[in-house]
Amino acid sequence: MNDITTISFIVKMLSPFPFHIMVILLTALVWAIEMCFNQYLIKIITVRESLHNGMTLR
C-alpha cells in the first residue's frame, strides 16, 4: 500500500467518530500542557510554602 491509500483508509475509518477523536486530542493537549508546567508549579508551591514557614530554599 502506498502512503496516499493508507492515509485515505485511516481518514475513512475515523470519519464516523469526529467527537471521540476531538476528545482524545483535547485530552492529549491538556495532558501535554500539564506535564510541561508540572515541575514549575511544584517549585512555586514549595517556595511559597517555605516562605510561609520562614525557611529559604535555593
TAPE-V929691 format. One record per pair of residues at least 4 apart in sequence whose C-alpha atoms are under 8 Angstrom apart, sorted by sequence separation. I is the first residue (numbers start at 0). J is the second residue. If there is no record, write none. Layout:
I;J, I;J
//
This chain:
0;4, 1;5, 2;6, 3;7, 4;8, 5;9, 6;10, 7;11, 8;12, 9;13, 10;14, 11;15, 13;17, 16;20, 17;21, 18;22, 19;23, 20;24, 21;25, 22;26, 23;27, 24;28, 25;29, 26;30, 27;31, 28;32, 29;33, 30;34, 31;35, 32;36, 33;37, 34;38, 35;39, 36;40, 37;41, 38;42, 39;43, 40;44, 41;45, 42;46, 43;47, 44;48, 45;49, 46;50, 47;51, 48;52, 49;53, 50;54, 0;5, 49;54, 50;55, 49;55, 13;20, 49;56, 46;55, 46;56
//
